[in-house]
Amino acid sequence: MSDHFKRVLSRHEFIALMAALMALNALAIDVMLPALPYMGEALGVASENERQFVISAYMIGMGVAQLVFGPLTDRFGRRAPLLAGMGLYVIAAFTAIFAPSFTVLLILRFVQGMGAASVRVISTSAVRDRYAGREMAEVMSLVFMVFMAIPIIAPGIGQVLLLTGPWQMIFLFMAILASAFWLWTFFRLPESLPLDKRRPLTLGGVLDGFRIVFTNRAAISYGLAGTFLFGALFGFISSSQQIYVDIYGLGVYFPVAFAAIAGLMAVSSFTNSVIVRRFGMRRMSHGAMVSFTVVSGIWLAFASSGFLPLWLFFPLLAIIMFCFGWAASNMNSLSMEPLGAVAGTASAVFGFIQTVGGALIGGFIGQMFNGTTIPVATGYFSMGVLALLCILVAENGKLFGVGEQYAHSDELAAVAGGH
């Protein structure tokens, strides 16, 4: 692809495309929620818990396949593996329309998740290829904003689709939308990994890539901090229906409360994109994590005392989730910052750890639900403490540092100057 064509893709279109690709992941999870009872009924699945495997099969496929797409994209560039993965996503979604049994549907969801892994890995890698430092954090925040906005609208989209036809309409919608994004990617996304920066796809080359990721103390520490943060979030999501409906009796207003928090997180990511260049990734993420942990501790104290009415619970949760938006996007950037040479492998490792690790932690927290918010509050507080400990390890025991301590200035200048 010519240098001239590379320059055609503007910053705004690049961000829009990366956000659209990331949205496919969130959509494939949240748009399914209204259809689970209909799928279960049509395919003879009586247990509500078993219906949830439609979500978990997708998550497992996405988590595992990221470890494959990482080395592939560092060897063959970003475009080819991305287009192949998106094609797999489209085929699996379309084939699921004709699934004759629940088992086949789960297999196809696993395959769809494998295809989606390319989107998760390569969108992050492409951002790292094109941007560095605080500008990368700004772009990551804007992409993350769209990712967090999807839970607001996806269940509604699913509900509308169910009004127009059977549950298969949801898979048809995903296949058509992903096909449109495939075409957008094919015609507009330039290759962002030069030939001279590609890594060999040999056992030694792959293992060396993983070695570089796991031996970079700052990067892996921020990656683990993000895992704990997402574990807390998944724990809340898995218990949210019980909290809002069973404890606070919101009933049909549960989706409104859920959407309000998701919307607040999207606003948080947007504000981060606006001010991160001024204050820096470290100040923003460290301050957010301290606030996240302190307010979670206050929530836990009130919950343990037995006094936590909705008017108190919701503002506390709102503050915590606003801090989550600042912390997550900046720590993601900080974990990728020193690993530009192996961005695909790094994105795969962190994606795998955060997807699988976060799901396991969140599942454990969710299973502890006891009719109060104490287990979720404990999860938020303990995960906040662990994330802060990871940050301290990354930063040699210091918080709120303003220097880009481990990023080579010549690499940053080359990346920034080349784009």
Sequence and secondary structure as in RCSB ss.txt:
>XXXX:A:sequence
MSDHFKRVLSRHEFIALMAALMALNALAIDVMLPALPYMGEALGVASENERQFVISAYMIGMGVAQLVFGPLTDR
FGRRAPLLAGMGLYVIAAFTAIFAPSFTVLLILRFVQGMGAASVRVISTSAVRDRYAGREMAEVMSLVFMVFMAI
PIIAPGIGQVLLLTGPWQMIFLFMAILASAFWLWTFFRLPESLPLDKRRPLTLGGVLDGFRIVFTNRAAISYGLA
GTFLFGALFGFISSSQQIYVDIYGLGVYFPVAFAAIAGLMAVSSFTNSVIVRRFGMRRMSHGAMVSFTVVSGIWL
AFASSGFLPLWLFFPLLAIIMFCFGWAASNMNSLSMEPLGAVAGTASAVFGFIQTVGGALIGGFIGQMFNGTTIP
VATGYFSMGVLALLCILVAENGKLFGVGEQYAHSDELAAVAGGH
>XXXX:A:secstr
  HHHHHHS HHHHHHHHHHHHHHHHHHHHTTGGGHHHHHHHTT   HHHHTHHHHHHHHHHHHHHHHHHHHHHH
H SHHHHHHHHHHHHHHHHHHTT  SHHHHHHHHHHHHHHHHHHHHHHHHHHHHH  HHHHHHHHHHHHHHHHHH
HHHHHHHHHHHHHHS THHHHHHHHHHHHHHHHHHHHH    S GGG    SHHHHHHHHHHHHT HHHHHHHHH
HHHHHHHHHHHHHHHHIIIIIIT  GGGHHHHHHHHHHHHHHHHHHHHHHHHHH HHHHHHHHHHHHHHHHHHHH
HHHHHT   HHHHHHHHHHHHHHHHHHHHHHHHHHHGGGGGGHHHHHHHHHHIIIIIHHHHHHHHHHT  SSSHH
HHHHHHHHHHHHHHHHHHHTTT  S  S TTS HHHHHHHHHH 
